[in-house]
Amino acid sequence: MKIRKFIEDLKPEEIEEKNLQQLKENDEFFKEFKDAHEKKCCVLCGNKLDYFSDYEPCFHWFLLPTGIKKKHFKKYLSEAIGYYKLESYFRWIATLESPLKNINDLTDEKSGSKLKEITIKYENIEWSMNFGKSDLDGHKDSNNAKFPHFHIQMLIDDKPFIRFNDFHIPFSKEDLFNLQMMEEASDLISLDYDLGTGMSFIEKNENLIELDKVMTLAEDENKATFNTSSIFQMPEGKTIKGEEIEKFIKESKETKTPLRKIMKKNVADIKIITEIRPGNSVPKMKKRSSRK
């Protein structure tokens, strides 16, 4: 049976039930994940996060436990560790430190040649994952990458630890099923990361409206999750005195309330257009050059 036909045959109540069940399971596991991380333990293998054994590979290797070196990833990343599971792991780790801003999954920063591209940071570590159509098809003229695979880069203090072309990591059967499902029925489903949401959050207008309600001024602009800029337009024939604007700016700084909110509250019929962009602290999307 085709995946699309299977999804189309599902009843709305079945879909809602499965979605609610999945969300509940996600919430429960994220709580376990967070509790274990606070105790410096790995919820996946049960070991301490700084524990390393060449015989016990685990996602927490990407957090650089004591003694691990690049060479230890060679065997590990020659196996299908699961793209979507690994991305979720990185998202959750990054969210524990700072929600949203540690995850750059912005559509407009993605390369046109890539099917998937993301950059995530946590403390002094930064991971970038991507793959294009040629990666998914496998490189037919390659001796070590004829199979469907993805690439990863890992930076430590902005210095390369793993480079994009060091490894060709095989997709798991689950990965290939998810990719086929997205290809056949992307209009019917979506693979969301509700507990590891990234900066793509601001690409939906409904999210911007809710976000604006809770925004406050950051203590340090360079550490802010978002940058905003506003254009103010008075009603035709009306003006506002400079002293009033200075008063509003002072109130904004003292209360940590965005100026646009104060202006909206105090100036009748003022028109305000606000642009919300990623803050300076959001990692830049790291790119992989084409194969030569």
C-alpha positions as CSV (number, residue, x, y, z in Angstrom):
1,M,0.0,0.0,0.0
2,K,1.2,3.5,-0.8
3,I,2.0,5.7,2.2
4,R,-0.3,8.4,0.9
5,K,-3.2,6.0,0.5
6,F,-2.7,4.7,4.0
7,I,-2.8,8.3,5.5
8,E,-5.8,9.3,3.4
9,D,-7.7,6.2,4.7
10,L,-7.2,7.2,8.4
11,K,-10.2,8.7,10.1
12,P,-9.8,12.2,11.7
13,E,-10.4,10.8,15.2
14,E,-7.7,8.2,14.6
15,I,-5.2,10.9,13.6
16,E,-6.1,13.1,16.6
17,E,-5.8,10.2,19.0
18,K,-2.4,9.2,17.6
19,N,-1.2,12.8,17.7
20,L,-2.3,13.3,21.3
21,Q,-0.7,10.0,22.3
22,Q,2.6,11.0,20.6
23,L,2.6,14.5,22.3
24,K,2.0,12.8,25.7
25,E,4.9,10.4,25.1
26,N,7.1,13.2,24.0
27,D,6.4,15.3,27.1
28,E,7.1,12.3,29.4
29,F,10.3,11.4,27.7
30,F,11.5,15.0,27.6
31,K,11.0,15.3,31.4
32,E,13.1,12.1,31.8
33,F,15.7,13.6,29.4
34,K,15.9,16.9,31.3
35,D,16.0,15.2,34.7
36,A,18.9,12.9,33.6
37,H,20.8,15.8,32.0
38,E,20.6,17.9,35.2
39,K,22.2,14.9,37.0
40,K,24.8,14.8,34.2
41,C,23.5,11.5,33.1
42,C,22.5,10.2,29.6
43,V,18.9,9.0,29.5
44,L,19.7,6.9,26.4
45,C,22.5,4.7,27.8
46,G,22.3,5.3,31.5
47,N,25.9,6.3,31.8
48,K,27.4,9.7,33.0
49,L,27.6,12.3,30.2
50,D,31.4,12.3,30.6
51,Y,31.7,8.5,30.4
52,F,33.3,7.1,27.3
53,S,33.8,3.6,26.1
54,D,34.7,2.6,22.6
55,Y,32.4,-0.4,23.1
56,E,29.3,1.6,24.1
57,P,28.5,4.1,21.3
58,C,25.8,6.6,22.2
59,F,24.5,10.0,21.1
60,H,26.2,11.6,24.1
61,W,29.5,11.0,22.3
62,F,28.7,14.3,20.5
63,L,29.0,16.1,23.8
64,L,32.7,15.1,23.9
65,P,33.0,12.8,27.0
66,T,36.4,12.5,28.5
67,G,38.8,10.6,26.3
68,I,36.9,10.6,23.0
69,K,38.7,11.5,19.8
70,K,37.6,12.0,16.2
71,K,38.9,8.5,15.3
72,H,36.3,6.9,17.5
73,F,33.5,8.3,15.3
74,K,34.7,6.4,12.2
75,K,33.1,3.1,13.1
76,Y,30.1,4.7,14.8
77,L,29.2,6.9,11.9
78,S,29.6,4.1,9.4
79,E,26.4,2.7,10.8
80,A,22.8,3.9,10.5
81,I,22.4,5.8,13.8
82,G,19.2,7.6,12.6
83,Y,19.2,11.1,11.2
84,Y,15.8,12.2,12.7
85,K,16.6,10.7,16.1
86,L,20.0,12.5,16.1
87,E,18.5,15.8,15.1
88,S,15.9,15.5,17.8
89,Y,18.7,14.8,20.3
90,F,20.6,17.9,19.3
91,R,17.4,20.0,19.4
92,W,16.6,18.8,22.9
93,I,20.1,19.4,24.2
94,A,20.2,22.9,22.7
95,T,16.7,23.7,24.1
96,L,17.8,22.8,27.7
97,E,20.4,25.6,27.5
98,S,18.2,28.1,25.6
99,P,15.0,27.6,23.7
100,L,14.7,28.7,20.1
101,K,17.9,30.7,19.6
102,N,20.3,27.8,19.7
103,I,18.6,26.2,16.7
104,N,18.9,27.7,13.2
105,D,16.4,25.9,11.0
106,L,15.3,29.0,9.1
107,T,14.0,28.2,5.6
108,D,15.4,31.3,4.0
109,E,19.0,30.4,5.2
110,K,18.8,26.9,3.7
111,S,20.8,26.3,0.5
112,G,18.6,25.7,-2.6
113,S,20.5,22.5,-3.3
114,K,19.8,20.9,0.1
115,L,16.7,18.9,1.1
116,K,17.5,19.5,4.7
117,E,20.0,21.8,6.5
118,I,20.2,22.8,10.1
119,T,22.8,24.3,12.5
120,I,22.5,23.8,16.3
121,K,24.7,24.9,19.2
122,Y,25.1,24.0,22.8
123,E,27.7,25.6,25.1
124,N,30.9,25.7,23.0
125,I,29.8,22.9,20.6
126,E,28.1,23.5,17.3
127,W,26.6,20.8,15.0
128,S,25.5,21.2,11.4
129,M,23.6,18.5,9.5
130,N,22.5,18.4,5.9
131,F,21.8,16.3,2.8
132,G,20.9,17.0,-0.8
133,K,19.2,15.0,-3.5
134,S,22.5,13.5,-4.6
135,D,23.2,12.3,-1.0
136,L,19.8,10.7,-0.8
137,D,20.3,8.9,-4.1
138,G,23.9,8.0,-3.2
139,H,27.0,9.0,-5.2
140,K,27.1,6.3,-7.9
141,D,30.7,7.2,-8.8
142,S,32.0,7.0,-5.2
143,N,33.8,4.1,-3.6
144,N,32.4,4.9,-0.1
145,A,29.1,6.8,-0.6
146,K,26.9,4.8,-3.0
147,F,24.2,4.5,-0.4
148,P,21.7,7.1,0.8
149,H,23.4,9.2,3.5
150,F,23.7,12.6,5.3
151,H,26.6,14.7,6.5
152,I,27.5,16.3,9.8
153,Q,30.0,19.0,10.9
154,M,31.0,19.5,14.5
155,L,32.8,22.6,15.7
156,I,34.4,23.0,19.2
157,D,35.1,26.6,20.1
158,D,34.5,27.4,16.4
159,K,37.3,25.0,15.4
160,P,36.6,21.9,13.2
161,F,36.4,18.6,15.1
162,I,34.4,16.8,12.4
163,R,34.2,18.2,8.9
164,F,31.2,17.7,6.5
165,N,33.1,15.4,4.2
166,D,34.8,13.3,6.8
167,F,31.9,10.8,7.0
168,H,28.9,9.6,4.9
169,I,26.4,8.5,7.5
170,P,23.8,6.0,6.2
171,F,20.1,6.7,6.7
172,S,18.2,4.3,8.8
173,K,15.1,2.4,7.6
174,E,13.1,4.8,9.7
175,D,14.7,7.8,8.1
176,L,14.0,6.5,4.6
177,F,10.4,5.8,5.5
178,N,10.0,9.4,6.9
179,L,11.6,10.8,3.7
180,Q,9.3,8.7,1.5
181,M,6.3,9.8,3.6
182,M,7.2,13.5,3.2
183,E,7.7,13.0,-0.6
184,E,4.4,11.3,-1.1
185,A,2.2,13.2,1.4
186,S,3.9,16.4,2.5
187,D,0.5,18.2,2.1
188,L,-1.1,15.8,4.6
189,I,1.6,15.5,7.3
190,S,4.4,17.5,9.0
191,L,7.3,16.4,11.0
192,D,7.4,18.9,13.9
193,Y,9.7,19.3,16.8
194,D,7.3,20.6,19.5
195,L,9.9,20.3,22.3
196,G,12.9,21.3,20.3
197,T,11.5,24.2,18.2
198,G,14.0,26.4,16.4
199,M,14.1,29.8,14.8
200,S,11.7,28.6,12.1
201,F,9.1,29.4,14.8
202,I,9.1,33.0,13.5
203,E,8.2,32.0,10.0
204,K,4.5,31.5,11.0
205,N,2.5,34.7,11.4
206,E,0.3,33.2,14.1
207,N,3.5,32.6,16.2
208,L,4.7,36.2,15.7
209,I,1.5,37.5,17.2
210,E,1.8,35.4,20.3
211,L,5.5,36.1,20.5
212,D,5.0,39.9,20.4
213,K,2.7,39.6,23.5
214,V,5.5,38.3,25.7
215,M,8.6,40.1,24.3
216,T,10.7,42.2,26.6
217,L,14.0,44.1,26.1
218,A,17.2,42.0,26.5
219,E,19.8,43.1,29.0
220,D,22.5,42.4,26.4
221,E,21.5,42.9,22.7
222,N,24.2,40.5,21.6
223,K,22.6,37.7,23.6
224,A,19.1,38.5,22.6
225,T,17.0,35.7,20.8
226,F,15.5,38.2,18.5
227,N,16.2,41.6,16.8
228,T,13.2,43.8,16.1
229,S,12.7,47.1,14.3
230,S,9.6,49.1,14.0
231,I,8.2,51.8,11.7
232,F,5.8,54.3,13.3
233,Q,3.3,56.2,11.2
234,M,1.0,58.9,12.7
235,P,-2.5,59.3,11.4
236,E,-2.8,61.9,8.6
237,G,-2.6,65.4,9.9
238,K,-1.4,64.4,13.3
239,T,2.1,64.8,14.8
240,I,3.9,63.8,18.1
241,K,6.2,66.0,20.1
242,G,9.9,65.1,20.6
243,E,9.5,65.4,24.4
244,E,6.8,62.7,24.3
245,I,8.9,60.3,22.3
246,E,11.8,60.9,24.8
247,K,9.4,60.1,27.6
248,F,8.3,56.9,25.9
249,I,11.9,55.8,25.2
250,K,12.8,56.4,28.9
251,E,9.8,54.3,30.0
252,S,10.8,51.6,27.6
253,K,14.3,51.3,29.0
254,E,13.1,51.4,32.6
255,T,10.4,48.8,32.2
256,K,12.1,46.7,29.6
257,T,9.0,47.1,27.5
258,P,9.5,47.4,23.7
259,L,8.9,51.0,22.6
260,R,6.3,49.9,20.1
261,K,4.0,48.6,22.9
262,I,4.3,51.9,24.8
263,M,3.6,53.9,21.7
264,K,0.6,51.7,20.8
265,K,-0.8,52.2,24.3
266,N,-0.4,55.9,24.5
267,V,-0.8,57.2,20.9
268,A,-4.3,56.9,19.4
269,D,-4.5,55.4,15.9
270,I,-0.8,55.2,15.4
271,K,0.2,52.6,12.8
272,I,3.1,50.3,13.7
273,I,4.9,47.9,11.4
274,T,7.4,45.6,13.1
275,E,10.0,43.2,11.7
276,I,11.2,40.3,13.8
277,R,14.6,38.8,12.9
278,P,16.9,36.3,14.5
279,G,19.2,37.8,17.1
280,N,23.0,38.1,16.9
281,S,23.3,35.1,19.2
282,V,21.6,32.7,16.8
283,P,24.2,30.5,15.0
284,K,24.7,31.1,11.3
285,M,23.7,28.3,9.0
286,K,26.9,26.4,8.1
287,K,27.2,25.4,4.5
288,R,28.8,22.4,2.8
289,S,30.3,23.0,-0.6
290,S,29.4,20.9,-3.6
291,R,31.5,17.8,-4.4
292,K,34.2,18.4,-6.9
